[in-house]
Amino acid sequence: MRKMPITDAFFLMMESRRIPMHVGGLNLFTLPTGADEAEFLEEISKILSYDGELRRPFAEKIKVGPLGTAGKVQWEEEDELDMDYHVRHLALPRPGRYRELFALVSRLHGILLDRSRPLWEFHIIEGLKGKRQFATYFKVHHCALDGMGAMHLMNSMFSSDPNARLTESPFSESAYLTYKEKMQKDKNRDEGPKSSDIRAALEGLRMQMGGTVSLAKALGNTASILLGKDSSIQVPFFKVPASPLSTQLTGARRFVAQSWPISRVRAVGKAFDATINDVVLAMCAGALRRQLQDQRSLPKESLKALAPVSVRSAGDVEGGNAVGMIIADLATNVRDPAKRFRRIKESMDTAKEQLQQMGPQEIVAYSGVVLQLPLLLTQLAGVGNRLPPYSTIISNVPGPREQLYWNGARLDGIYPVSIPMDGSAINFTVVGNYKHLDFGIVACRKSMPHVQRLIDYMEVTLTELEDAADIMARKATAKAKAKAQTKAKAGAEAETRVTAAANKKAAVKTKPKAKQQAAPEAVDKPPEA
């Protein structure tokens, strides 16, 4: 048995029938050319159902003492693992549209995981109409795995080679060791010390020499804000408005998904000198603003978003959670899209500047005390809807940067399915997938009806930002052109002045010389006869 860290046990403590605390993912695939769907899906089902030695935590279940999750929580081996329970094969009802797929995922995501078993399920889904596509839905308790850990698990299944064939289950210990070895080789491919290694060494030295000073400073800043002495960064509860998002949830969920080209999002970020994540926040903010306007319930104060940030090192593929958090101002009370975007960026820059003063361990500690603990307390006390620490959660998880395949099946989409809570009835999570950003949006079915409209509103917001960026570009071009014309005109005028001065100077020099030559001719001229 091994002890569960308290930061992971938080997710068990917060769980209830209304608020399942598992994270999931919907993946879309296109079958290999010429492959028979039934045979292909049967083969991958056999691979996934391997019941030999599995990696942590897929062959472990939780064990608690007399105090339950409030006391000592441990992981223990499952002696009677039933893989047919954990790996399931489903089919969509007709007509097999994405609408039916999202409805199925919505139902599956609202069901609690069985705590008497290992806390995960994997569903293979067939029946998508006319696209030669199939889907998988995987869910795992958040106490066992975070978003990046889940991405590492998924990546161990895939290959950039469409002809590659994997015969090992991604849940097996052997597949885990193979993937871990590959990641280590990739990490050590370049010779000499890397900048990340140097930073890690400096970080270790800084921690030994009293790195907790920055953590103490951050906690002091938070206290100052809550006492009204400062407003430089966003903190829980501070000016978080009441809205349809700050309600008590039911157990039913509604899930929708959509993809956007990374090139579009990156171009907007570049125009505003911002990051892709800043644009993601702005898209969600604009969509929420329009949604709440439709409901005539847009608050005067801006909505606030909890934005988790991974502090997992590049080669860390272990389970568990390695996440820090910040709170961003979504500026939903600002009408102009460009001004709204700039305020979001300013809020994010300020929060990141504070985190940059801390090391990974300090970030996790700060996030646990300042951001995670208030969330835990409000959820346990049942006051999350009356005293929301923030309005929503918006996560951005790095994904694959190349086209991937699963035994020849092309990976078309990676759509995260995360956790709404009391006080934050909707969750946005996005994964970068090759040339696209794949958004998964999950909400309480009762608290946030018509969630599918958010997809349209996100597109509208992105278009508005593109228009604003285009206007900025045209203004910048016009300004540069005007500046060049002014410079050219000034240069031409200067050249004219220089030429005129030179001509005048030449004339002055020439005139006296002409008089000097004329005088002798008059004097020396012979008298006429």
Secondary structure, 3 states (H helix, E strand, C coil): CEECCHHHHHHHHHCCCCCCCEEEEEEEEECCCCCCHHHHHHHHHHHHCCCCCECCCCCEEEEEECCEEEEEEEEEECCCCCHHHHEEEEECCCCCCHHHHHHHHHHHHCCCCCCCCCCEEEEEEECCCCCCEEEEEEEEECCCECHHHHHHHHHCCCECCCCCCCCCCCCEHHHHHHHHHHHHHHHCCCCCCCHHHHHHHHHHHHHHCCCHHHHHHHHHHHHHHHCCCCCCCCCCCCCCCCCCCCCCCCCCEEEEEEEEEHHHHHHHHHHCCCCHHHHHHHHHHHHHHHHHHHCCCCCCCCCEEEEEEECCCCCCCCCECCEEEEEEECCCCCCCHHHHHHHHHHHHHHHHHHHCCCCHHHHHHHHHHHHHHHHHHHHHHCCCCCCCCCCEEEEEECCCCCCCEECCEEEEEEEEECCCECCECEEEEEEEECCEEEEEEEEECCCCCCCCHHHHHHHHHHHHHHHHHHHHHHHHHHHHHHHHHHHHHHHHHHHHHHHHHHHHHHHHHHHHHHHHHHHHHHHHCCCCC
